[in-house]
Amino acid sequence: MDKVIIYEKGDLLYIFNFHPDKSFENYQVGTLWKSDHFVIMESDEERFGGHRRLDDAHGRWYETYNQ
């Protein structure tokens, strides 16, 4: 079972993964926004006790797809 919570508030999209040992790659998230997204903060950083799987996430734009 995925233990993920996703919600929008204002101009931000929040994605939380509460699974103790499972990461998700290519997890598709639906929003009404047409613009691309980028990561502001991610808890997988080593300083938060994470596994550093997203080291290249900061400053990188994530393209949106229309379906």
Number of C-alpha atoms within 10 A of each C-alpha: 5 10 10 11 10 11 12 11 7 5 6 10 14 12 13 12 16 12 12 7 7 11 13 10 6 5 6 9 10 11 11 7 9 10 11 10 14 13 15 10 10 16 14 16 14 11 9 10 9 12 14 14 11 13 11 9 14 12 9 11 12 12 10 15 10 6 4
